[in-house]
């Protein structure tokens, strides 16, 4: 964990994934999409802004999972009616 002078907290992708209970690959995808700020230290080492990652988790990831579950249930109902 790295705290900067401006108050931002940076953690590794692995640490953030464990804290937020999401997969590291999903966090990396959010970084690539520009939804979470990141610092690349080397080819393999990436730090993410913990507050932005938490915000993304609450606002976007949870909503997306809920939408996917809704679509899955809708398809199951349609299939059972046929």
C-alpha positions as CSV (number, residue, x, y, z in Angstrom):
1,X,0.0,0.0,0.0
2,X,1.3,3.4,-1.0
3,X,-0.2,6.7,0.3
4,X,0.7,9.8,-1.7
5,X,0.9,13.4,-0.4
6,X,-2.4,14.3,-2.1
7,X,-4.2,11.6,0.0
8,X,-4.6,8.9,-2.7
9,X,-4.0,5.3,-1.7
10,X,-2.5,2.9,-4.2
11,X,-2.5,-0.8,-3.9
12,X,-1.5,-3.7,-6.2
13,X,-4.1,-5.3,-8.4
14,X,-4.0,-8.5,-6.2
15,X,-4.5,-6.5,-3.0
16,X,-7.5,-4.6,-4.5
17,X,-9.0,-7.7,-5.9
18,X,-8.9,-9.4,-2.5
19,X,-10.3,-6.4,-0.7
20,X,-13.1,-5.9,-3.2
21,X,-13.8,-9.6,-3.8
22,X,-13.5,-9.4,-7.6
23,X,-11.1,-11.2,-9.9
24,X,-7.7,-9.5,-10.7
25,X,-8.5,-9.9,-14.4
26,X,-11.7,-7.9,-14.0
27,X,-9.8,-5.1,-12.3
28,X,-7.2,-5.0,-15.0
29,X,-10.0,-4.8,-17.6
30,X,-11.5,-1.8,-15.7
31,X,-8.1,-0.2,-15.8
32,X,-7.8,-0.8,-19.5
33,X,-11.3,0.7,-20.0
34,X,-10.2,3.8,-18.1
35,X,-12.6,3.3,-15.2
36,X,-9.9,3.1,-12.6
37,X,-6.6,5.1,-12.5
38,X,-3.5,3.0,-12.4
39,X,0.3,3.4,-12.1
40,X,2.4,1.0,-14.1
41,X,5.7,0.3,-12.2
42,X,6.9,-2.3,-14.6
43,X,5.6,-4.8,-17.2
44,X,3.9,-6.8,-14.5
45,X,3.5,-4.5,-11.6
46,X,0.5,-2.2,-11.6
47,X,-0.9,-0.1,-8.7
48,X,-4.6,1.0,-8.7
49,X,-6.2,3.9,-6.9
50,X,-8.1,2.1,-4.0
51,X,-10.8,4.7,-3.7
52,X,-11.6,4.7,-7.4
53,X,-11.6,0.9,-7.4
54,X,-14.1,0.9,-4.5
55,X,-16.3,3.4,-6.3
56,X,-16.2,1.3,-9.5
57,X,-17.0,-1.9,-7.4
58,X,-20.1,-0.2,-5.8
59,X,-21.4,1.6,-8.8
60,X,-20.6,-0.3,-11.9
61,X,-19.5,-3.9,-11.1
62,X,-22.5,-4.6,-8.8
63,X,-25.0,-3.1,-11.2
64,X,-23.5,-5.1,-14.1
65,X,-23.7,-8.3,-12.1
66,X,-27.3,-7.6,-11.3
67,X,-28.2,-6.9,-14.9
68,X,-26.5,-10.2,-16.1
69,X,-28.5,-12.1,-13.4
70,X,-31.7,-10.5,-14.6
71,X,-31.0,-11.4,-18.2
72,X,-30.2,-15.0,-17.2
73,X,-33.5,-15.3,-15.3
74,X,-35.4,-13.9,-18.2
75,X,-33.9,-16.4,-20.6
76,X,-34.6,-19.3,-18.2
77,X,-38.3,-18.2,-18.0
78,X,-38.5,-18.0,-21.7
79,X,-37.0,-21.4,-22.1
80,X,-39.3,-23.0,-19.5
81,X,-42.4,-21.5,-21.2
82,X,-41.5,-23.1,-24.5
